[in-house]
Amino acid sequence: MSTTTAATSTSTPRASTRLRPLDVLALSGDVTPDQARAGQRFADSYLSTFGRIPTSSLVARVDGGSGGRAGERRSASFEAWQSACAALDGADKRLEGKAPSDLLTAFLVQEMGFKALSALDGMMTDRKAKSGIITMLTTLSDHYSSRNRQS
């Protein structure tokens, strides 16, 4: 075995360069920068409140505690996420029976692609899932813009 083969076989694996579904939409120009920022803000609020969803039983969730400033930040994140969900679900614009906030959470937090979203109930097409996500990101962007103007 040569030294170069041995060195590469024991080296640390590189980080994945897989793009998140939101990044793909942003890079393709299907969503505006404001929509992409709104999607990221929604995901950040969810993750600050509930933590990362484990994708493996080997992944352990580490909490930062619930007291003091960490608890206040978590409470503020929850309120922001809940307010965004209300804006998304307010008109009960269900997409194939699913609440918009549930689908958007699956897309942004669980990083489900359109094919996986469409498979949630077996009736929605990939194209309808994509169109629905873009519409939800528009609603979310409008929601955050109006909240920013109020502050």
C-alpha positions in Angstrom: 0.0 0.0 0.0 1.4 3.4 -0.9 1.7 6.2 1.5 -0.8 8.3 -0.4 -3.4 5.6 -0.4 -2.9 5.1 3.4 -3.0 8.8 4.1 -6.3 9.3 2.2 -7.9 6.2 3.6 -7.4 7.4 7.2 -8.1 11.0 6.7 -11.2 12.7 8.0 -14.1 12.7 5.6 -15.0 16.0 4.1 -18.1 17.9 5.1 -21.0 17.3 2.8 -21.6 20.0 0.2 -25.2 19.1 -0.4 -27.4 22.1 -0.7 -30.5 22.5 1.4 -33.8 22.7 -0.5 -34.1 26.4 0.3 -30.7 27.1 -1.1 -31.6 25.3 -4.3 -34.7 27.6 -4.7 -32.7 30.7 -3.9 -29.8 29.8 -6.3 -32.3 28.9 -9.1 -34.0 32.3 -8.8 -37.3 30.7 -7.9 -37.5 32.7 -4.7 -36.3 36.2 -3.9 -33.6 37.0 -1.4 -36.4 38.2 1.0 -38.3 34.9 0.6 -35.1 33.0 1.3 -34.3 35.1 4.4 -37.9 34.6 5.6 -37.5 30.9 5.2 -34.2 30.9 7.1 -35.8 33.1 9.9 -38.7 30.6 10.2 -36.3 27.7 10.5 -34.0 29.5 13.0 -37.1 30.3 15.2 -38.1 26.6 15.1 -34.6 25.3 15.8 -34.0 27.9 18.7 -37.3 26.7 20.2 -37.3 23.0 19.7 -33.7 22.1 18.7 -32.6 20.1 15.7 -34.6 17.1 14.6 -32.4 14.1 14.9 -32.0 12.2 11.7 -30.5 9.2 13.4 -30.9 7.5 16.7 -27.2 8.2 17.3 -27.7 12.0 17.2 -28.2 13.4 20.7 -29.9 16.7 21.3 -28.1 19.0 23.7 -30.2 21.6 25.5 -28.8 24.8 26.7 -31.0 24.9 29.8 -34.2 26.8 30.3 -33.2 29.4 32.8 -32.1 33.0 32.5 -31.4 34.5 29.1 -31.5 31.1 27.3 -35.1 30.6 28.5 -36.0 34.1 27.4 -34.5 33.6 24.0 -36.3 30.3 23.6 -39.6 31.9 24.7 -39.1 34.7 22.1 -38.2 32.2 19.4 -41.3 30.2 20.2 -43.5 33.3 20.0 -41.9 34.3 16.7 -42.4 30.8 15.3 -46.0 30.6 16.5 -46.8 34.0 15.0 -45.3 32.9 11.7 -47.4 29.7 11.8 -50.5 31.7 12.5 -49.7 33.9 9.4 -49.2 30.8 7.3 -52.2 28.8 8.6 -54.5 31.8 9.3 -56.6 31.4 6.2 -56.5 27.6 6.5 -54.9 27.4 3.1 -54.3 23.7 3.3 -52.3 22.0 0.7 -53.7 18.5 0.2 -55.0 18.4 3.8 -51.7 19.5 5.4 -51.3 22.7 7.4 -48.9 25.1 5.5 -46.8 25.5 8.6 -46.3 21.8 8.9 -45.2 21.5 5.2 -42.9 24.5 5.5 -41.3 23.1 8.7 -40.7 19.8 6.9 -39.2 21.6 3.9 -37.0 24.1 5.9 -36.1 22.1 9.1 -36.2 18.5 8.0 -34.9 19.6 4.6 -37.4 17.4 2.8 -37.4 17.9 -1.0 -40.4 18.3 -3.2 -40.6 14.6 -4.0 -40.6 13.8 -0.2 -43.3 16.5 0.5 -45.5 15.2 -2.3 -45.1 11.6 -0.9 -46.5 12.7 2.5 -50.0 12.0 1.3 -49.4 10.5 -2.2 -51.7 12.9 -4.0 -49.7 16.1 -4.3 -47.4 16.4 -7.3 -43.8 17.6 -7.0 -44.8 20.7 -9.0 -47.7 21.5 -6.6 -45.4 21.0 -3.6 -42.9 23.5 -5.1 -45.5 26.0 -6.0 -47.0 25.7 -2.5 -43.7 26.2 -0.8 -42.9 29.3 -2.9 -46.4 30.7 -2.0 -45.7 30.0 1.7 -42.3 31.8 1.5 -44.1 34.8 0.0 -46.6 34.8 2.9 -43.8 34.4 5.4 -41.8 37.3 3.8 -44.8 39.6 3.9 -45.4 38.6 7.6 -41.9 39.4 8.6 -41.9 42.6 6.7 -45.0 43.8 8.5 -43.6 42.8 11.9 -40.4 44.7 11.1 -42.4 47.8 10.3 -44.4 47.5 13.6 -41.2 47.4 15.6 
